[in-house]
Amino acid sequence: MQARLAASDLACRRGERLLFRALSFEAISGSAIHIAGANGIGKSSLIRILAGLLRPFAGTVESDGAMGLVDERLALDQNLSLGKALAFYEKLDGCRDPGRAFDLLQLGPLMDVPVRYLSTGQKKRAALARLLNGNCPIWLLDEPLNGLDAQAVASVETLVAQHCDTGGIAVVASHQAMALPDVRTIDLAEYAA
Ligand SMILES: Nc1ncnc2c1ncn2[C@@H]1O[C@H](COP(=O)(O)OP(=O)(O)OP(=O)(O)O)[C@@H](O)[C@H]1O
């Protein structure tokens, strides 16, 4: 898996407020980046800029490799069982080993439960399973640990570490520290406008 993600001189404005400026970084295959900072500083905004969902006020983003985004929105059909909802994307994404995500995220017992009945932590694990099945080299994770219990936090840390080990890139916006080998932390406070 080969990938690259580079941000150059990024600035972000929301409404009338300039949130951050002069932010540059480059992530190559195998890199993990933790975006840290207080509530409202602009972590989610940065993730959305990197994903191409929000236009930066200044600067550019260059990427080489498909991106997968996990944020607070669960892009799974609420009315299907979890198994069927995930299967829809497995076909689209050409996923060859969906069982791996079920096992790693302990989703097996929830396969017949309608997506709308899943708890906060279960929904987060479902979103991560979809990400895993998508096989994208660049992961953009906005608060991936929200709502997860200790066991699930450890599973996500393992997943991200394995992803980077196999040449993927992970950019993680989180209040919580993540136990990731060789993670680089970008503290958005240092770029506050
Ligand atoms: N569409 C919008 N228009 C104007 N301001 C916005 C808009 N969306 C977000 N904001 C503001 O931008 C700021 C940054 O929001 P963002 O969600 O990026 O912060 P965050 O660091 O991810 O926060 P948290 O830790 O609470 O998730 C906040 O003050 C928020 O109110």
The ligand as a MOL file (V3000), in Angstrom:
LIG
                    3D

  0  0  0     0  0            999 V3000
M  V30 BEGIN CTAB
M  V30 COUNTS 31 33 0 0 0
M  V30 BEGIN ATOM
M  V30 1 N -20.7070 25.8850 9.5150 0
M  V30 2 C -20.1140 26.6230 10.4580 0
M  V30 3 N -20.2380 27.9700 10.4640 0
M  V30 4 C -19.6370 28.7160 11.3930 0
M  V30 5 N -18.8820 28.2210 12.3700 0
M  V30 6 C -18.7270 26.8920 12.4080 0
M  V30 7 C -19.3350 26.0330 11.4690 0
M  V30 8 N -18.9940 24.7530 11.7860 0
M  V30 9 C -18.1960 24.8330 12.8710 0
M  V30 10 N -18.0550 26.1010 13.2460 0
M  V30 11 C -17.2390 26.5900 14.3610 0
M  V30 12 O -15.8810 26.3080 14.0660 0
M  V30 13 C -15.1870 26.0220 15.2700 0
M  V30 14 C -14.4020 24.7330 15.0900 0
M  V30 15 O -15.3000 23.6430 15.0150 0
M  V30 16 P -14.7280 22.1590 14.8950 0
M  V30 17 O -15.9110 21.2540 14.9220 0
M  V30 18 O -13.8020 22.0700 13.7410 0
M  V30 19 O -13.8790 22.0620 16.2500 0
M  V30 20 P -13.2790 20.7860 16.9970 0
M  V30 21 O -11.8960 21.1520 17.4040 0
M  V30 22 O -13.4410 19.5600 16.1680 0
M  V30 23 O -14.2070 20.7220 18.2730 0
M  V30 24 P -14.6370 19.4850 19.2350 0
M  V30 25 O -13.4080 19.1050 19.9990 0
M  V30 26 O -15.6810 20.0920 20.1230 0
M  V30 27 O -15.1670 18.3940 18.3540 0
M  V30 28 C -16.2130 25.9820 16.3820 0
M  V30 29 O -16.1490 27.2050 17.0950 0
M  V30 30 C -17.5270 25.8480 15.6560 0
M  V30 31 O -18.5700 26.4830 16.3380 0
M  V30 END ATOM
M  V30 BEGIN BOND
M  V30 1 1 1 2
M  V30 2 1 2 3
M  V30 3 2 2 7
M  V30 4 2 3 4
M  V30 5 1 4 5
M  V30 6 2 5 6
M  V30 7 1 6 7
M  V30 8 1 6 10
M  V30 9 1 7 8
M  V30 10 2 8 9
M  V30 11 1 9 10
M  V30 12 1 10 11
M  V30 13 1 11 12
M  V30 14 1 11 30
M  V30 15 1 12 13
M  V30 16 1 13 14
M  V30 17 1 13 28
M  V30 18 1 14 15
M  V30 19 1 15 16
M  V30 20 2 16 17
M  V30 21 1 16 18
M  V30 22 1 16 19
M  V30 23 1 19 20
M  V30 24 2 20 21
M  V30 25 1 20 22
M  V30 26 1 20 23
M  V30 27 1 23 24
M  V30 28 2 24 25
M  V30 29 1 24 26
M  V30 30 1 24 27
M  V30 31 1 28 29
M  V30 32 1 28 30
M  V30 33 1 30 31
M  V30 END BOND
M  V30 END CTAB
M  END
